[in-house]
Amino acid sequence: MPRLDALLACQSFFSQGRSAVSPKRLVQLAAERGYTAVGLADWCSVAGAVELCDHAKAAGVRAVVGTTLPIVFPATGRTPEMTFPVVLLAKSREGYATLCELITVVNLQHPAGLPLRLLKEVGGQNQDHLVCLTGGRAGCPTVLGERREIAQAAALLRTLRSIFPFALYVQQ
């Protein structure tokens, strides 16, 4: 099986109770294990980005800055409104600015989760600057798949693909 060169979607102690690891330690662990890149995707935050970038540069590891955001998918038919995390990774400075904008909207206006329509508006305008990961074990494909709601999972994935047509990746 081919080896993965990057650790993406790591969380640090900047995720407020979701991890106890510093960005520095994440870089150390990635370098020790031979990874070429480490991605930090803290919950509704990019507060660890500077520390990650500084230590990654010193260790010769590429830093990937991102965030994990709760996205509120609207109710459709009999399906109720659902909230699932997605990981957004910045591909450029414009992508980083978009992450900051989305985080601000979540923290100030929508603490329960970013409405999908706002992700479409902001993410769609900046799709060349962002990569979207489906949120791992708590993401919509995994959760809905475990519930055997395959059609609903497929519908949500189509929606995400419409926003990020060439930059959507399903996490396991």
C-alpha positions in Angstrom: 0.0 0.0 0.0 1.5 3.4 -0.9 2.5 5.7 2.0 0.7 8.9 2.6 3.1 11.8 2.5 1.0 14.3 4.5 -0.9 14.4 7.7 -4.0 16.5 7.0 -6.7 17.7 9.4 -4.7 17.4 12.6 -6.1 19.4 15.6 -4.1 21.0 18.3 -4.9 22.5 21.7 -6.2 25.5 19.8 -9.3 23.3 19.2 -10.5 24.0 22.8 -10.8 20.6 24.4 -10.5 18.5 21.3 -6.7 17.9 21.5 -3.9 18.5 24.0 -1.1 18.6 21.4 0.7 21.8 20.4 1.3 22.6 16.7 5.1 22.3 17.5 4.6 18.8 18.7 2.5 17.9 15.6 5.4 19.1 13.4 7.9 17.1 15.5 5.8 13.9 15.2 5.3 14.4 11.4 9.0 15.0 10.8 10.0 12.0 13.0 7.7 9.7 11.0 8.9 11.0 7.6 5.9 13.0 6.5 6.6 15.8 4.1 3.6 17.9 5.2 1.4 18.5 8.2 -2.0 20.1 8.0 -3.5 21.9 11.0 -7.3 22.1 10.9 -8.4 23.3 14.4 -12.1 23.6 15.2 -13.3 27.1 14.1 -9.8 28.5 14.5 -6.5 29.2 12.7 -4.9 30.4 15.9 -2.1 27.8 15.7 -1.1 28.7 12.1 1.9 30.9 12.9 3.3 28.4 15.4 2.7 25.5 12.8 4.4 27.5 10.0 7.4 28.5 12.1 8.1 25.0 13.3 7.4 23.3 10.0 9.9 25.6 8.2 12.5 24.8 10.8 11.9 21.1 10.5 11.8 21.1 6.7 8.1 20.0 6.7 5.5 21.8 4.6 2.7 23.4 6.6 -0.9 23.3 5.5 -3.2 25.7 7.2 -6.9 24.9 7.5 -9.9 24.8 9.8 -12.7 22.4 10.7 -16.1 24.0 10.5 -19.6 22.7 11.4 -21.8 23.1 8.3 -25.6 23.1 8.6 -27.2 21.3 5.7 -30.8 22.4 5.4 -33.8 20.1 5.7 -35.0 18.6 2.5 -38.3 16.7 2.2 -38.5 14.3 5.2 -34.8 14.8 6.0 -34.3 17.1 9.0 -31.6 19.8 9.1 -28.2 18.2 9.9 -24.9 19.5 11.0 -21.6 17.9 9.9 -18.0 19.0 10.1 -16.0 19.8 7.0 -12.3 20.5 6.8 -11.2 23.4 4.6 -7.6 23.8 3.7 -6.1 27.0 2.3 -4.2 26.6 -1.0 -3.1 30.3 -1.1 -3.3 33.6 0.9 -6.7 34.2 -0.6 -7.8 30.8 0.8 -6.4 31.7 4.2 -8.4 35.0 4.1 -11.5 33.0 3.2 -10.9 30.7 6.2 -10.6 33.7 8.5 -13.9 35.1 7.0 -15.8 31.9 7.5 -14.4 31.4 11.0 -15.5 34.9 12.0 -19.0 34.3 10.6 -19.3 31.0 12.6 -18.0 32.5 15.8 -20.0 35.7 15.7 -23.2 34.9 13.9 -23.7 31.1 13.6 -22.1 29.3 16.6 -24.2 26.2 15.9 -22.8 25.9 12.4 -22.2 27.7 9.2 -25.4 27.6 7.0 -24.7 25.8 3.7 -25.8 28.8 1.7 -23.0 30.9 3.2 -20.4 28.1 2.4 -21.8 28.2 -1.2 -21.5 31.9 -1.4 -18.1 32.3 0.1 -16.6 29.0 -0.8 -17.9 29.1 -4.4 -16.3 32.4 -5.0 -13.0 31.1 -3.7 -13.0 27.5 -4.8 -9.6 27.8 -6.5 -8.1 28.7 -3.2 -9.6 26.0 -0.9 -9.6 22.2 -0.6 -12.6 20.6 1.2 -12.3 17.3 3.1 -15.5 15.6 4.3 -14.8 15.6 8.0 -13.6 12.1 8.7 -15.5 9.9 11.2 -17.9 12.7 12.1 -18.4 13.7 8.5 -21.6 13.2 6.5 -20.4 10.2 4.3 -19.3 8.2 7.4 -22.2 9.0 9.7 -24.9 8.7 7.1 -23.2 5.5 5.6 -23.3 3.9 9.1 -27.0 4.7 9.3 -27.4 3.2 5.8 -28.7 6.5 4.5 -26.6 6.2 1.3 -28.9 8.4 -0.9 -28.7 11.3 1.6 -24.9 10.9 1.9 -24.7 11.0 -1.9 -26.9 14.1 -2.1 -24.8 16.0 0.5 -21.6 14.9 -1.4 -23.1 16.2 -4.6 -23.8 19.5 -2.9 -20.2 19.8 -1.6 -18.9 18.8 -5.1 -20.9 21.7 -6.6 -19.1 24.1 -4.3 -15.7 22.5 -4.7 -15.8 20.7 -8.1 -12.1 19.9 -8.3 -11.1 20.0 -4.6 -13.4 17.7 -2.7 -11.9 14.7 -1.0 -13.7 12.1 1.1 -12.1 11.2 4.3 -12.5 7.8 6.0 
